[in-house]
Amino acid sequence: MIIVLSSVGRMGITIVNVGLFMGFAFGALILLRPVTKRLLRPRHQVWLWFVGWYMGYMFTLFDALGSWLPIPYTFRALVTPRVAEQGFYNYPMYISTGRDELPSVMLPGGAEFPLPADLMERLLPVVGVVWVTALTATMVWYTIQGRKLRRLSRQGERMEAETMKQYGITEERVAVRLCEGLPASFVRAGHDTGWGDKVSNVICLQKELPEQQLRLVLLHEIEHIRLNHIWYKTIIVAVLTTFYWWNPVLWLAYRLTCRDMELACDEAVLEELKPEERREYARTLVELGSGRHLWGNVASFGECDAALRVKAVAQWEPEDEADDLEPRRIIGWMVVITLIVVLMLGGPRDK
């Protein structure tokens, strides 16, 4: 058992090493946010965040961005003291487990502090126990949360296909439920009545909403689906709660990612509305913006800083009134690509 837990502990240390780099990268993005908010639209911000999250999920991508594209002078090269080869992949090494050398702690810049040889042997089983416990708790939490959301949605009345078409929903893989007593309207990933119903997203709306507000909330949730936010959030929450729950920087990055998703949806909805409808949309945000966060593969209309979203709605202007929109869009994508190259590519190699 000790050998098994030690092996799990080594894997846990590897994930800690990756998580430390992600903390550096996301920390840089957070510090740059006053600048990127001016240069990037919310949907660009979401895409930039997600590349970082996905890199922490797909270790093959992490290795590819580091070793297959060896750009020498980048932020990743600056904060990564060295890497370790494990199997086919390279991982950053801040903590050496002492498998092929004495255990040590390494800092960006090259400083290295050796650890007692027997310390890591005693520590690895403890790390293994912590990791198994965290993974088990995450799986239990996901199961309970998923069942709770499905149970809430199934209590509602399913909207007929013809009514959905009146709201512009023609996708057969989307179901809409009108539910009484919901804390907030939301959209979740998953089936509706069972695995064979061919539904991949369920929109749950507060049944007591007036007709106009119901339409606006529904448009918002449809944009979450269209912009792939539910898929993004499913991966992000799984990455954060399974691997990087110990890193406070990533919790802050998660909150900012969710905020940018909501701002991106607001922006997309406003592009479809008339001026008087935009004012009603702002009022709806004021009335329904509870700020309550729903965990898991779900996005809620009222979560994430309603006051900030109302301010953004008030300052928003249509595309045909913004003469500099196209240049700003091009500049935005250039900034996104530049930040990905500088923050996430390159670094030392071990091959």
C-alpha positions as CSV (number, residue, x, y, z in Angstrom):
1,M,0.0,0.0,0.0
2,I,2.8,2.4,0.9
3,I,4.4,1.8,-2.6
4,V,1.1,2.6,-4.3
5,L,0.5,5.7,-2.3
6,S,4.1,6.8,-3.0
7,S,3.5,6.4,-6.7
8,V,0.3,8.5,-6.4
9,G,2.3,11.0,-4.4
10,R,4.9,11.3,-7.2
11,M,2.1,12.0,-9.7
12,G,0.6,14.5,-7.2
13,I,4.0,16.3,-7.0
14,T,4.1,16.4,-10.8
15,I,0.7,18.0,-10.9
16,V,1.8,20.5,-8.2
17,N,4.7,21.5,-10.5
18,V,2.4,22.1,-13.4
19,G,0.0,24.0,-11.1
20,L,2.8,26.3,-9.9
21,F,3.6,27.3,-13.5
22,M,-0.1,27.9,-14.2
23,G,-0.2,30.1,-11.1
24,F,2.7,32.1,-12.5
25,A,1.0,32.4,-15.9
26,F,-2.5,33.3,-14.6
27,G,-1.0,35.6,-12.1
28,A,0.7,37.5,-15.0
29,L,-2.7,37.6,-16.8
30,I,-4.3,39.0,-13.7
31,L,-1.7,41.7,-13.3
32,L,-2.1,42.6,-17.0
33,R,-5.8,42.7,-16.7
34,P,-6.1,46.6,-16.5
35,V,-4.4,46.6,-19.9
36,T,-6.1,43.6,-21.5
37,K,-9.6,44.9,-20.5
38,R,-9.0,47.9,-22.8
39,L,-7.6,45.9,-25.7
40,L,-9.7,42.7,-25.6
41,R,-13.4,42.0,-25.9
42,P,-14.8,39.7,-23.2
43,R,-15.0,36.8,-25.7
44,H,-11.3,37.2,-26.5
45,Q,-10.5,37.2,-22.7
46,V,-12.5,33.9,-22.4
47,W,-10.5,32.3,-25.2
48,L,-7.2,33.4,-23.7
49,W,-8.2,32.0,-20.2
50,F,-9.4,28.8,-21.7
51,V,-6.1,28.1,-23.5
52,G,-4.4,28.3,-20.1
53,W,-7.0,26.0,-18.5
54,Y,-6.9,23.5,-21.3
55,M,-3.1,23.4,-21.1
56,G,-3.5,22.4,-17.4
57,Y,-5.9,19.7,-18.5
58,M,-4.1,18.3,-21.5
59,F,-0.6,17.6,-20.4
60,T,0.3,16.7,-24.0
61,L,-0.6,20.2,-25.0
62,F,1.5,21.6,-22.1
63,D,4.5,19.6,-23.3
64,A,3.9,20.6,-27.0
65,L,3.8,24.3,-26.2
66,G,7.0,24.0,-24.2
67,S,9.3,21.5,-26.0
68,W,7.9,21.2,-29.5
69,L,8.0,25.0,-30.0
70,P,11.3,25.9,-28.3
71,I,11.1,29.7,-28.1
72,P,13.9,30.7,-25.8
73,Y,13.0,34.1,-24.4
74,T,9.5,33.9,-22.9
75,F,7.8,34.3,-19.6
76,R,7.5,30.5,-19.4
77,A,11.3,30.2,-19.8
78,L,11.8,32.9,-17.2
79,V,9.8,31.2,-14.4
80,T,10.6,27.6,-15.1
81,P,13.9,26.6,-13.4
82,R,14.2,23.4,-15.4
83,V,12.1,20.4,-16.6
84,A,11.9,16.7,-15.9
85,E,11.2,14.1,-18.6
86,Q,8.5,11.6,-17.6
87,G,7.5,9.1,-20.3
88,F,7.0,11.0,-23.5
89,Y,6.5,14.4,-21.9
90,N,8.4,17.2,-20.2
91,Y,7.1,18.9,-17.1
92,P,8.3,21.9,-15.1
93,M,10.3,21.0,-12.0
94,Y,10.0,23.2,-8.9
95,I,10.0,20.3,-6.6
96,S,12.2,17.3,-7.3
97,T,10.9,14.0,-5.8
98,G,14.4,12.5,-5.7
99,R,13.8,9.5,-8.0
100,D,17.0,10.0,-10.0
101,E,18.6,12.6,-7.8
102,L,18.4,14.1,-4.3
103,P,15.1,15.8,-3.6
104,S,15.2,19.6,-3.8
105,V,13.2,22.8,-4.2
106,M,14.0,25.0,-7.2
107,L,13.1,28.6,-7.7
108,P,12.8,30.7,-10.9
109,G,16.2,32.0,-11.7
110,G,18.1,28.9,-10.9
111,A,18.3,28.9,-7.1
112,E,18.1,25.3,-5.7
113,F,17.7,24.2,-2.1
114,P,18.4,20.5,-1.3
115,L,16.0,18.5,1.0
116,P,16.9,15.7,3.4
117,A,17.0,12.4,1.4
118,D,14.5,10.7,3.7
119,L,12.0,13.6,3.8
120,M,10.5,12.9,0.4
121,E,10.2,9.2,1.2
122,R,8.1,10.1,4.2
123,L,6.2,12.8,2.4
124,L,5.1,11.0,-0.8
125,P,2.7,8.6,0.9
126,V,1.1,11.6,2.7
127,V,0.7,13.4,-0.6
128,G,-0.8,10.2,-2.1
129,V,-3.4,10.0,0.7
130,V,-4.3,13.7,0.2
131,W,-4.6,13.3,-3.6
132,V,-6.8,10.2,-3.3
133,T,-9.0,11.9,-0.7
134,A,-9.4,15.1,-2.9
135,L,-10.1,13.1,-6.0
136,T,-12.8,11.0,-4.2
137,A,-14.4,14.1,-2.7
138,T,-14.5,15.7,-6.1
139,M,-16.2,12.7,-7.7
140,V,-18.7,12.5,-4.9
141,W,-19.4,16.3,-5.1
142,Y,-19.8,16.1,-8.9
143,T,-22.3,13.2,-8.6
144,I,-24.4,15.0,-6.0
145,Q,-24.3,18.3,-7.8
146,G,-25.3,16.8,-11.1
147,R,-28.1,14.8,-9.6
148,K,-29.4,17.9,-7.8
149,L,-29.5,20.0,-10.9
150,R,-31.1,17.2,-13.0
151,R,-33.7,16.7,-10.3
152,L,-34.5,20.5,-10.2
153,S,-34.9,20.7,-14.0
154,R,-37.1,17.6,-14.3
155,Q,-39.6,19.1,-11.9
156,G,-40.3,21.8,-14.5
157,E,-42.5,21.8,-17.5
158,R,-40.8,21.2,-20.8
159,M,-41.3,23.8,-23.5
160,E,-42.8,22.6,-26.7
161,A,-40.7,22.5,-29.9
162,E,-43.0,25.0,-31.6
163,T,-42.7,27.5,-28.7
164,M,-38.9,27.1,-28.7
165,K,-38.9,28.0,-32.4
166,Q,-40.7,31.2,-31.6
167,Y,-37.7,32.1,-29.5
168,G,-35.3,31.1,-32.3
169,I,-34.2,27.7,-30.8
170,T,-34.2,25.1,-33.5
171,E,-31.4,22.9,-32.2
172,E,-32.8,19.5,-31.3
173,R,-30.0,18.9,-28.8
174,V,-31.3,21.7,-26.5
175,A,-34.2,21.3,-24.1
176,V,-36.0,24.2,-22.2
177,R,-37.7,23.6,-18.9
178,L,-39.9,26.1,-17.0
179,C,-39.4,25.5,-13.3
180,E,-41.0,26.9,-10.2
181,G,-38.9,27.9,-7.2
182,L,-35.5,28.0,-9.0
183,P,-32.9,30.2,-7.2
184,A,-31.8,31.4,-10.6
185,S,-32.2,30.5,-14.3
186,F,-29.4,28.4,-15.6
187,V,-28.2,26.2,-18.4
188,R,-26.4,22.9,-17.7
189,A,-24.7,20.2,-19.8
190,G,-26.2,16.8,-20.0
191,H,-29.2,14.9,-21.0
192,D,-32.8,15.8,-20.1
193,T,-34.9,12.7,-19.6
194,G,-32.2,10.0,-20.1
195,W,-29.1,9.0,-21.9
196,G,-31.0,8.3,-25.1
197,D,-32.9,11.5,-25.5
198,K,-30.1,13.1,-27.7
199,V,-30.2,16.3,-25.6
200,S,-26.8,17.8,-24.6
201,N,-27.8,21.0,-23.0
202,V,-30.8,21.9,-20.8
203,I,-32.0,25.4,-20.1
204,C,-33.9,25.8,-16.9
205,L,-35.9,29.1,-16.5
206,Q,-37.8,30.5,-13.6
207,K,-41.4,30.0,-14.6
208,E,-42.6,33.1,-12.7
209,L,-40.6,35.4,-15.0
210,P,-42.7,37.9,-17.1
211,E,-42.7,37.1,-20.8
212,Q,-40.2,39.8,-21.8
213,Q,-37.7,38.9,-19.1
214,L,-38.1,35.2,-19.8
215,R,-37.1,35.9,-23.5
216,L,-34.1,38.0,-22.5
217,V,-32.8,35.4,-20.0
218,L,-33.4,32.7,-22.6
219,L,-31.4,34.6,-25.2
220,H,-28.5,34.9,-22.7
221,E,-28.5,31.2,-21.9
222,I,-28.6,30.3,-25.6
223,E,-25.4,32.4,-26.1
224,H,-23.7,30.4,-23.4
225,I,-24.4,27.3,-25.5
226,R,-23.5,29.0,-28.8
227,L,-20.2,30.3,-27.4
228,N,-19.3,26.8,-26.0
229,H,-19.2,28.2,-22.4
230,I,-20.8,25.1,-20.9
231,W,-18.1,22.9,-22.4
232,Y,-15.4,25.3,-21.3
233,K,-16.7,25.5,-17.8
234,T,-17.1,21.7,-17.5
235,I,-13.4,21.3,-18.2
236,I,-12.3,24.3,-16.1
237,V,-14.2,23.2,-13.0
238,A,-12.9,19.6,-13.4
239,V,-9.3,20.9,-13.7
240,L,-9.6,23.3,-10.8
241,T,-11.3,21.0,-8.3
242,T,-9.4,17.8,-9.3
243,F,-5.8,19.1,-9.8
244,Y,-5.3,22.7,-8.6
245,W,-7.7,23.2,-5.7
246,W,-4.7,24.1,-3.5
247,N,-3.6,27.2,-5.6
248,P,-5.5,30.4,-4.6
249,V,-4.3,32.2,-7.8
250,L,-6.2,29.7,-9.9
251,W,-9.4,30.3,-7.8
252,L,-9.2,34.0,-8.6
253,A,-8.5,33.2,-12.3
254,Y,-11.6,31.0,-12.3
255,R,-13.8,33.8,-10.9
256,L,-12.5,36.2,-13.6
257,T,-13.0,33.5,-16.3
258,C,-16.7,33.2,-15.2
259,R,-17.1,37.0,-15.1
260,D,-15.7,37.2,-18.7
261,M,-18.1,34.5,-19.9
262,E,-21.0,36.4,-18.5
263,L,-19.8,39.7,-20.1
264,A,-19.3,37.9,-23.4
265,C,-22.9,36.6,-23.3
266,D,-24.2,40.0,-22.4
267,E,-22.4,41.5,-25.3
268,A,-23.7,38.9,-27.7
269,V,-27.3,39.4,-26.6
270,L,-27.1,43.2,-26.8
271,E,-26.0,42.8,-30.5
272,E,-29.5,41.2,-31.2
273,L,-31.6,43.7,-29.3
274,K,-33.3,47.0,-30.1
275,P,-32.4,50.1,-27.9
276,E,-35.6,49.8,-25.7
277,E,-34.9,46.0,-25.3
278,R,-31.3,46.8,-24.1
279,R,-32.7,49.0,-21.4
280,E,-35.0,46.2,-20.3
281,Y,-32.0,43.8,-20.4
282,A,-30.2,46.1,-17.9
283,R,-33.2,46.2,-15.7
284,T,-33.5,42.4,-15.8
285,L,-29.8,42.2,-14.7
286,V,-30.5,44.5,-11.8
287,E,-33.6,42.5,-10.7
288,L,-32.2,39.0,-11.2
289,G,-28.4,39.5,-10.7
290,S,-28.2,37.8,-7.3
291,G,-24.5,37.0,-7.8
292,R,-25.1,33.4,-6.6
293,H,-22.7,31.0,-8.2
294,L,-23.8,27.5,-9.3
295,W,-20.9,25.0,-9.3
296,G,-20.3,22.4,-12.0
297,N,-21.1,22.3,-15.7
298,V,-23.7,25.0,-15.4
299,A,-23.9,28.8,-16.1
300,S,-26.5,31.0,-14.4
301,F,-27.9,34.3,-15.7
302,G,-27.6,36.2,-12.4
303,E,-24.0,35.1,-11.3
304,C,-20.8,37.1,-11.3
305,D,-20.9,40.8,-10.4
306,A,-24.2,42.1,-11.6
307,A,-23.2,45.7,-10.9
308,L,-20.2,45.4,-13.2
309,R,-22.4,43.8,-15.9
310,V,-25.0,46.5,-15.7
311,K,-22.3,49.1,-16.1
312,A,-20.9,47.3,-19.2
313,V,-24.4,47.1,-20.7
314,A,-24.9,50.9,-20.2
315,Q,-21.6,51.6,-21.9
316,W,-22.1,49.2,-24.8
317,E,-22.6,50.5,-28.3
318,P,-23.7,48.7,-31.5
319,E,-21.2,47.6,-34.1
320,D,-22.5,50.0,-36.7
321,E,-21.9,52.9,-34.3
322,A,-18.4,51.9,-33.5
323,D,-16.1,53.1,-36.2
324,D,-13.0,51.5,-34.7
325,L,-14.6,48.0,-34.0
326,E,-12.8,46.1,-36.8
327,P,-9.3,47.4,-36.0
328,R,-10.0,46.7,-32.4
329,R,-11.1,43.1,-33.2
330,I,-7.8,42.6,-35.2
331,I,-5.8,44.1,-32.4
332,G,-7.6,41.9,-29.9
333,W,-6.7,38.7,-31.7
334,M,-3.1,39.9,-32.1
335,V,-2.9,40.6,-28.4
336,V,-4.3,37.1,-27.6
337,I,-1.8,35.4,-29.8
338,T,1.1,37.4,-28.4
339,L,0.1,36.6,-24.8
340,I,-0.1,32.9,-25.6
341,V,3.3,32.9,-27.2
342,V,5.0,35.0,-24.4
343,L,3.3,33.3,-21.4
344,M,2.8,29.7,-22.5
345,L,5.4,28.8,-25.1
346,G,9.0,28.0,-24.9
347,G,11.0,27.2,-21.8
348,P,13.8,24.8,-21.0
349,R,13.9,21.4,-22.5
350,D,15.1,18.0,-21.3
351,K,15.3,16.2,-24.7
